[in-house]
Amino acid sequence: MKNVIWALVIILLIIHQDNWFWTDDTLVFGFMPIGLMWHVGISLCAAFVWYLATIFAWPHELEYHDNAGNEEGDSK
Amino acid sequence: MRDGLTQLIIISIYLCLLLCLGVFASRLFRGTKKDYLLASHSIGPFLLLMSLFGTTMTAFALVGSSGEAFSEGIGVYGMLASSSGIIHSLCFFLIGVKIWSLGRKYGYTTQIQYFRDRLDSDFIGILLFPILVGLVIPYLLIGVMAGGTVVQTMTAGAFPNLEAFSDPSPARHGGVPPWLGSLAICTVVLVYVFFGGMRGTAWANAFQTLVFMVLGLVTFVVIANTLGQQNSMFENLKAVTSKVPFEKVTREHMSQTKFFTYLLVPLSVGMFPHLFQHWLTAKSANSFKVPVVCHPIFIMIVWVPCVLIGIWATTLKLPPTITPNAVLPFLVKSQTGPVLAGLLTAGILAAIMSSLDSQFLCLGTIFSNDVVGHYIGHERLSDRQSIWLARTFIVLVVVVTYGLSLMGYKSVFAMGVWCFSGFASLFPLIVAALYWKRLTAWGAYACVLTAIGCWLYLFQDSEFGANGEYAVMLGEYEVMPVVVIFFSSLVAMVVVSLVTPPPSQETLARHFD
């Protein structure tokens, strides 16, 4: 599943370069330029992909240090 | 009441509220160095989200984005907002959590402390110190100068007969002059950082982030209604956007390769020293989950209204002397009533100050921790002495920044991009330090020296940021300077690391096992 998450991040970065809307002046809902609307969609998709990342790709091994660090931390 | 006076009163009340918040936070201060600099690692998910977001959103996000949208059109959102939604969270996820974990384990407070330990090198601290400070100072200047402009524009007309408050532009005449507005902002931030430390900073950030998000949305609705003159919000949005010229609702004049290479600019977040310090304040690794998910949405909430307001401004007759940085404050003032304009100014200042505080605190920490503390010996300084040392340096940093802000004025957007490009060029260093065992101290020196050498060369080539359209030509393709700097530093780091002896097993064991 981790690989799927990273693949989704790469897809987001690729579709971020929306050359196909470069000179398109369509106004979505009559007020939102389509080039801007596309990138709003990317922002929302990014939040969803990162939500999936916190579920399926979270580095749980680092949680250990939360407890260990309380005892060991700040020794320097 | 005179035009501008209401706004001045509201701004003054807001600044006093912040002072009270700082004083209140200082009453919870536990008296230790760890509490002053890292809030005793007590920051939970919500405060972490608000402080990380508030810190990354500065004058650049509000004043710069609306000004750039006014000049260049909607492309500014894709260039920095949607890309940041992907890349900032990536940095929190891949770098922030790991740094937090190592920081808790080994007691780091600053980036330099981490790099010295990871690379087993004292020199990396000497090398990084002037570069990090040198790159944070322009970032600070963006906030201080934009704050002065906003206050002047919003209070224009308050004192039309005072000689010191006169200005050739009618849009600014009679307003609090920038030197005074910037001074007030620096003083307020200094007071709550000085007394409240990291806890005061985190609280003030959370409060100010809420203020600027809510007031930003109110601004958007009020300006849309005023400009649209229709019966409903939806009709107003349609009416006002339909008048925007073609080149502003598209990216007709924007280079596609330049847009693509802007993707590297948000990587700067991985190397911001003030964000490094904020990451270390987290209560647990899980505290990062909320910022990772919500950050792209928060960016959208702030940037979309600003970009739309910026392109709407192109349909209005604005004073010919107006600069892009003054577009948002001018619209707020001309399209809303004085009370709302005053509140909205407070919102803009909130965004600016929520970044300044972390940067002031961070620079004070670097000076006291990585220079004085490191060379005198941390064990020879009591917590009380360390805190006063940090406070002294915070005052010095504020004084120097304020002094520099009086020397000149450049586009918020152009200065921001140069500053972010410098930090982004050091991004390979932090990623390699965390994930590449073969990174050596010599590779790190090569990375830093190449990055700063290329940055200085291209910066002077751009007439020290004055040429806002500056780009590097790679064959027939126009790319952002960050591409050249980033890949040069990456190649230098990899090549030099591979030809120099690998780090000791002991160092690798500390950082990778």
Interface residues (C-beta under 8 A of the other chain):
Chain A: V9 L12 L13 H16 Q17 D18 N19 F21 W22 T23 D24 D25 L27 F29 G30 F31 M32 P33 G35 L36 W38 H39 V40 I42 S43 L44 A46 A47 W50 Y51 A53 T54 W58 P59 L62 E63 H65 D66 A68 G69 N70 E72 G73 D74 S75 K76
Chain B: K34 H41 I74 G75 Y77 G78 A81 S82 S83 G85 I86 S89 L90 F93 V97 K98 W100 S101 L102 G103 R104 K105 Y106 G107 F234 L237 K238 V240 T241 S242 V244 F246 V249 T250 R251 E252 M254 Q256 F259 F260 L263 S284 A285 N286 K289 V292 V293 C294 H295 P296 I297 I299 M300 V304 V307 L308 I311 H378
